[in-house]
Structure formats: structure tokens, C-alpha cells
Amino acid sequence: MKIKALYIHIPFCLAKCNYCDFNSYMLPVFESTKKRRVEAYLAALKQEICLLLKDVSLDEVETIYLGGGTPTILDIDQLVAFVEFLKSQLDFSRIQEATIEANPGTISFEKLLALKKAGFNRISIGIQSLDDRMLDSMGRVHNAEEAVSAVSMAREAGWQNINVDLIYGLPDQTTAIWEDTLAKIIQLNPDHISSYGLKIEDNTSWGKDYSKEKIILPEDEVVSKMYESLQRILKDNGYIHYEISNYCKTQKASKHNNIYWQNEYYLGVGSGAASFYNGQRFYNVKDLDLYIDNLAKGIRPFEEVIELTLDDQISETMFMGLRVLSGISIVDFKKRFGISPIDKYYSEIEKLLDLGLINIQGDSIKLTEKGIPLANLVFMEFV
């Protein structure tokens, strides 16, 4: 398989959100220290890409995703210069989708125009909620008005593929609060919506509070109603539910994420980034100083390399592919692995069919409506 996707991690943020388990760090306060920190990291990123090119080809890359952290925390000059470096290393004319993540408060009209001109054609804005009390509770550094303004400003700057991220199941969140956010999001008319149920991670601020019973999450029944509201409201407003947590207008599904869901080869560069190619998974060190130091010495910054067996790859392809609601192509699976998924997982598939969690339609094995909210139970059958 060819490497089709390139992920680039920018780990810097204005603040660490209370629920965040991503590899991210607050930038230093002083401008001179901040600039040195960012420039050292960008230099390491460029060095990692140059080292990668000695071992792999980027000739078949179709999508680029600049994620974080908050990539738009960087200055316009830093962002544009980095994109120019990328253009010197790969053929940008082949890129079908170039996404950048952004948070309200870190973008301006000028920056949006510059990013679009540099070659980005998709932006993902971390809104999470349009209720100020929820945003403050999460530790977000923007308010609802700034979030609305960010989406409107991106549209005014000519962006035609805008995603917004949302979270439901927050502490003290009610169905009414959630539905109010959804109603306001619909008015903004984004092209794509990613919506996730909150998952408490132990090593986050909320994880620590939850273990001490300092925060209380909504009851499961309430979270289920929030999910039902999400499904109903987005469907009624023309959004296609195409992946467990993702909804889009026609032709606006995420090409980059689809490469992950199809378990195809991709590269990840940056601290804590992961790659998958040549039947191996590569995980970079998360520590910023260690990442920068390794690359200054010309050493690939691996923390772990895992050799995947054929069974590992088959298993991952099954449970990742089932995330997409169009399902897994039996024909394509057999071409890739030399065996039908039905033959490989006969008893597991029979069990899930009996439970009504999956069905087989023509060439596809897919989740049922009943199976979507219980997807993790389905996936466990293939692990």
C-alpha cells in the first residue's frame, strides 16, 4: 500500500482544557521565549520530515492534516513558511484535502486568508459548546460569541469546507442546553460536524475531579437523549451521518480521516505522533525536549515501534472499517487479505447478526441503527 496521508502535530495551546488527553502544552508567556520554543519545534519537524524521506516516499500523499494542540496559535509568517517547506518536499498539486485545526481566539480574518492562499482548503474549528457556562467549565479560552464569529469569519474569508467539533455529556449539561447549541450550530451551516460523547480520562483535570466526586456527569439516559437529539436535528437539516461521530453535507466527508478508518498507510510527524506503514506502527516520543533533542542529533524520535502480524492488521481493519456507516466491502477485504471477513470471523459475525447489531447488505457488512450506539461492543468481537 502507498502512504496516502500526512499528519503534522503542533502541540501548543493557550491553555490545557479540563477534559483534554491529547499531547499538548501551554506556550511560555514571554514572547521571546515563546518564539524560541516554537521555532525550535518547527525546525525539529522539518528535520523529521527530511529524515523520513530517506526511508519512505511522499509521492502518493493525498491529504495533509495540521492538528494539535492548536496550530493556529502560530503566527501567520510561521505557518506560511512551514507550508512553503512542505511544498518543497512533496507535490502539493496531488493534495486533495489540506486541513488545519483552529480554535476561536487564535484566528483572524488576515490569518484565514493567508492560510487559504497557502494551500489549506479545509478548516476544523474546536467549538465544543455554544453555552458560556459549559465553555467556562471545560476550561476553554473562548466564549460562545467568539466561536460563532470564528465560523462566520472563515466563511467570509472564502472557506468552503468548514468542520466544527462538539462535545456532549458534559458535567451539568442538560438536553435543553445541548439542543440549544445544536440549533445555533445549524444556523452557522458548517459543512461538517464532528460530535463526541465526553469520555473522562484519568490523567486529565476532570479525571482527577471525577475520581474525587467533585464533578457529576449526566445519567446514561440523559446522554442517550442527547445522542438522539443529535441524530434527529442533524438529519432534519441535511447532514449525512457517515461515521459514528461524524456528519457532513453532500461530498464533504473527511478524506483524511477516511484513510485512518480504512486502515491504510499514513505518516505522522511531531511529538507524540503515530504512523502506520510497512506493516508497522511507529509512535514518537511525547516529551517536547526529547523530541527536539533527538532530531537535533539526526535521530528518528521513536518511543515505540510495533510489528503488526497479519491477524493484527485484519482485526484493526475490521473494527476501524465498521466505524464508517457504509460498512466494510467484503470484496475489497478479500482482495487485501486473501480471505473473506465472513470466513475469518464466522462465529463473531453470526453472533452480532443475531443480536441485530450488524447486518450484511450486498457486498457490505455494516452497523445497524441499534448497533451504532453500541459500537464498542461490536468492535470488541474483532479485537
C-alpha positions in Angstrom: 0.0 0.0 0.0 1.1 3.6 -0.7 1.2 6.2 2.0 -1.8 8.4 1.4 -2.0 10.7 4.4 0.4 13.0 6.3 -0.5 14.2 9.8 1.6 17.0 11.4 1.3 17.7 15.1 1.5 21.2 16.6 1.3 20.6 20.4 1.0 24.2 21.6 -2.2 25.6 23.2 -3.2 28.8 25.0 -4.4 26.6 27.9 -5.0 23.0 28.8 -8.7 22.1 28.7 -10.1 20.2 31.7 -11.0 17.1 29.5 -8.0 17.1 27.2 -5.9 14.0 27.0 -4.0 15.0 23.8 -0.3 15.6 23.7 -0.4 19.4 24.2 1.4 22.1 26.1 0.9 25.7 27.1 3.2 28.1 25.4 5.5 30.3 27.5 4.1 33.7 28.4 7.0 35.8 27.3 7.1 36.5 23.6 10.9 35.9 23.1 10.8 32.6 25.0 7.6 31.6 23.1 9.2 32.4 19.7 12.3 30.4 20.5 10.2 27.4 21.7 8.1 27.4 18.5 11.0 27.9 16.2 12.9 25.0 17.8 9.9 22.8 17.4 9.3 23.7 13.8 13.0 23.1 13.0 12.6 19.6 14.5 9.5 19.0 12.5 11.3 19.9 9.3 14.3 17.6 10.3 11.9 14.7 10.9 10.3 15.1 7.5 13.7 15.2 5.9 14.8 12.0 7.7 11.5 10.3 6.8 12.1 11.0 3.1 15.3 8.9 3.3 13.1 5.8 4.1 9.7 6.5 2.6 8.1 8.3 -0.3 5.5 11.1 -0.1 4.7 10.9 -3.8 1.3 9.3 -3.2 0.1 11.5 -0.3 -3.4 12.8 -1.0 -4.3 14.5 2.3 -2.5 16.7 4.9 -3.8 17.4 8.4 -2.2 20.0 10.6 -3.5 19.2 14.1 -2.8 19.7 17.7 -2.9 21.4 20.1 -3.8 24.5 18.3 -1.9 25.0 15.0 -3.4 28.5 14.6 -1.6 29.6 17.7 1.4 30.1 15.4 2.0 33.4 13.7 1.0 33.9 10.1 4.6 34.0 9.0 5.5 30.8 10.8 2.5 28.9 9.4 3.1 30.1 5.8 6.8 29.4 6.0 6.2 25.9 7.2 3.7 25.2 4.4 6.3 26.5 1.9 8.7 24.0 3.3 6.1 21.2 2.8 5.6 22.3 -0.8 9.4 21.9 -1.3 9.2 18.3 -0.1 6.1 17.0 -1.8 3.9 17.6 -4.8 1.1 19.8 -3.5 -0.8 19.5 -6.8 -1.7 16.0 -5.7 -3.2 17.1 -2.4 -6.9 16.7 -2.4 -7.6 17.9 1.1 -5.4 20.0 3.4 -6.9 20.6 6.8 -5.9 22.8 9.6 -7.3 22.7 13.2 -8.2 26.1 14.8 -9.6 27.4 18.0 -11.7 30.6 18.3 -9.5 33.4 19.6 -6.4 32.2 17.6 -7.6 33.1 14.1 -8.1 36.5 12.4 -9.5 37.4 9.0 -6.0 38.1 7.8 -4.7 34.7 9.1 -7.7 32.9 7.5 -6.9 34.5 4.1 -3.2 33.7 4.4 -3.9 30.0 5.3 -6.3 29.6 2.4 -3.8 31.2 0.0 -1.0 28.9 1.3 -3.0 25.9 0.2 -5.3 24.8 3.0 -8.8 24.0 1.8 -10.5 22.7 5.0 -10.6 24.1 8.5 -11.7 22.3 11.7 -12.8 24.7 14.4 -12.9 23.5 18.0 -16.2 25.0 19.3 -17.3 22.1 21.7 -20.3 24.1 23.0 -22.2 27.3 22.5 -23.1 27.7 26.1 -20.8 30.0 28.0 -21.2 28.2 31.3 -20.2 24.9 29.6 -17.2 26.5 27.9 -16.0 28.0 31.2 -16.4 24.7 33.0 -14.4 22.9 30.2 -11.5 25.4 30.6 -12.0 26.8 27.1 -10.4 30.2 26.5 -13.2 31.4 24.2 -16.9 32.2 24.7 -19.9 31.4 22.5 -19.9 34.7 20.7 -16.2 34.3 19.7 -17.0 30.7 18.5 -19.8 31.9 16.3 -17.6 34.8 15.0 -14.8 32.3 14.1 -17.1 30.3 11.9 -18.7 33.3 10.3 -15.2 34.8 9.7 -14.0 31.7 8.0 -17.0 31.7 5.7 -16.4 35.3 4.9 -12.8 34.6 4.1 -13.9 32.1 1.4 -13.5 28.7 3.2 -15.9 26.3 1.6 -15.2 23.2 3.8 -15.7 24.1 7.5 -15.9 21.5 10.3 -16.9 22.2 13.8 -16.2 20.0 16.8 -18.8 19.5 19.5 -18.9 17.5 22.8 -22.0 16.3 24.7 -22.4 14.6 28.0 -20.6 17.4 29.9 -20.9 17.9 33.7 -24.2 19.8 34.5 -25.2 19.7 30.8 -28.9 19.2 30.2 -30.6 18.0 27.0 -32.0 21.6 26.6 -28.5 23.1 26.8 -27.3 20.6 24.2 -30.2 21.2 21.9 -29.7 25.0 22.1 -26.1 24.5 21.0 -27.2 22.3 18.1 -29.8 24.9 17.0 -27.2 27.6 17.0 -24.7 25.4 15.1 -27.3 24.7 12.4 -27.7 28.5 11.9 -24.0 28.6 11.1 -24.4 25.9 8.4 -21.0 24.2 8.7 -20.1 21.7 6.0 -19.1 19.0 8.5 -19.8 18.3 12.2 -17.8 16.1 14.5 -19.6 15.3 17.7 -18.3 13.2 20.5 -19.7 12.0 23.8 -17.5 13.0 26.7 -15.0 10.4 27.8 -13.3 11.1 31.1 -9.6 10.3 31.1 -7.8 9.6 34.3 -4.8 11.9 33.7 -6.9 15.0 33.0 -8.1 17.7 35.3 -11.7 16.4 35.1 -10.4 12.8 35.5 -8.9 13.8 38.9 -12.0 15.7 39.9 -14.3 12.8 38.9 -12.3 10.3 41.0 -12.8 12.6 44.0 -16.6 13.1 43.1 -16.1 16.8 42.5 -17.9 16.7 39.2 -21.1 14.7 38.3 -21.8 13.5 34.8 -25.3 13.3 33.3 -27.1 10.0 33.7 -26.7 7.5 30.9 -30.4 8.0 30.0 -29.8 11.8 29.6 -26.7 11.2 27.4 -28.8 8.8 25.2 -31.4 11.5 24.8 -28.6 14.0 23.7 -27.4 11.4 21.2 -30.9 11.0 19.9 -31.3 14.8 19.6 -28.0 15.0 17.7 -29.2 12.3 15.2 -32.6 13.9 14.7 -31.6 17.5 14.4 -28.7 16.9 12.0 -30.7 14.6 9.8 -33.6 17.1 9.7 -31.1 19.7 8.5 -29.5 17.8 5.7 -26.5 16.2 7.3 -25.4 12.7 6.4 -24.3 10.5 9.3 -21.4 8.7 7.6 -19.2 7.7 10.6 -20.0 7.0 14.2 -19.1 10.6 15.3 -19.1 12.4 12.0 -21.8 14.2 9.9 -21.4 16.0 6.7 -23.2 17.8 3.8 -23.0 16.0 0.5 -19.4 15.5 -0.8 -17.9 17.0 2.4 -16.8 13.8 4.3 -13.3 13.9 5.7 -10.9 12.4 3.1 -8.0 12.4 5.6 -9.9 10.6 8.4 -11.3 8.1 5.9 -7.7 6.9 5.3 -7.5 6.1 9.0 -10.9 4.3 9.1 -9.9 2.2 6.1 -6.7 1.3 7.9 -4.5 2.5 5.1 -0.9 3.7 5.4 -0.3 7.2 6.8 2.6 9.2 8.3 2.5 11.2 11.5 5.3 13.7 12.4 5.7 15.7 15.6 5.8 14.9 19.3 3.6 12.0 20.2 2.5 11.4 16.5 1.8 7.9 15.2 2.5 6.4 11.8 1.4 3.2 10.1 3.3 1.8 7.1 5.2 -1.4 6.0 3.1 -3.4 8.4 4.4 -1.5 11.5 3.1 1.2 13.8 5.5 3.9 14.9 5.0 6.1 17.9 7.0 9.3 18.5 8.2 10.4 21.9 5.7 12.8 23.6 8.2 14.9 25.6 9.0 18.1 23.6 12.6 18.5 24.7 13.4 14.8 24.0 11.7 15.1 20.6 13.7 18.2 19.7 17.0 16.9 21.1 16.7 13.6 19.1 16.1 15.4 15.9 18.9 17.9 16.5 21.2 14.8 16.6 19.6 13.4 13.4 17.9 10.5 15.3 14.3 9.5 14.4 12.3 10.3 17.6 10.7 6.9 18.2 9.3 5.9 21.5 7.9 2.5 20.3 7.8 0.5 17.1 5.2 -2.3 16.9 5.4 -5.1 14.2 1.9 -6.0 13.3 1.0 -9.6 12.4 -1.4 -10.3 9.6 -4.1 -11.1 12.2 -3.4 -7.7 13.8 -4.0 -5.9 10.6 -7.1 -7.9 9.8 -8.5 -7.2 13.2 -7.8 -3.5 13.0 -9.2 -3.2 9.5 -12.5 -4.8 10.8 -13.2 -2.6 13.8 -11.9 0.6 12.1 -13.8 -0.1 8.9 -17.1 -0.7 10.9 -16.9 2.9 12.2 -17.9 4.0 8.7 -21.6 3.5 8.3 -21.4 2.4 4.7 -19.6 -0.6 6.1 -16.8 -2.9 5.1 -16.6 -4.2 1.5 -16.3 -7.9 1.5 -14.7 -7.9 -1.9 -12.1 -5.3 -1.0 -11.3 -7.0 2.2 -10.8 -10.3 0.4 -8.5 -8.7 -2.2 -6.4 -7.1 0.6 -6.1 -10.1 2.9 -6.9 -13.2 0.7 -9.8 -14.2 3.0 -13.4 -13.2 3.3 -14.3 -11.4 6.6 -17.2 -13.7 6.9 -15.0 -16.8 6.8 -12.4 -15.2 9.1 -15.0 -14.2 11.7 -17.9 -16.5 11.1 -19.0 -17.1 14.7 -18.5 -13.4 15.7 -20.5 -12.2 12.7 -23.2 -14.7 13.3 -23.5 -13.6 17.0 -23.7 -9.9 16.0 -26.3 -10.6 13.3 -28.4 -12.5 15.9 -28.2 -9.5 18.3 -29.2 -7.1 15.5 -26.0 -5.0 15.9 -24.8 -5.6 12.3 -26.2 -6.6 9.0 -25.0 -7.7 5.6 -26.3 -5.8 2.6 -24.9 -6.9 -0.7 -21.2 -6.5 -0.5 -21.1 -4.7 2.8 -21.0 -5.6 6.5 -22.3 -2.6 8.5 -23.6 -1.5 11.8 -27.4 -1.3 12.2 -29.1 1.7 13.8 -29.2 -0.4 17.0 -25.5 -1.2 16.7 -24.2 2.4 16.2 -24.6 3.5 19.9 -23.3 0.0 21.0 -20.4 0.1 18.5 -17.7 -0.6 21.1 -19.4 -3.9 21.9 -19.3 -4.8 18.2 -15.6 -3.8 17.9 -14.6 -6.0 20.9 -15.7 -9.1 18.9 -12.8 -8.4 16.5 -10.1 -7.5 18.9 
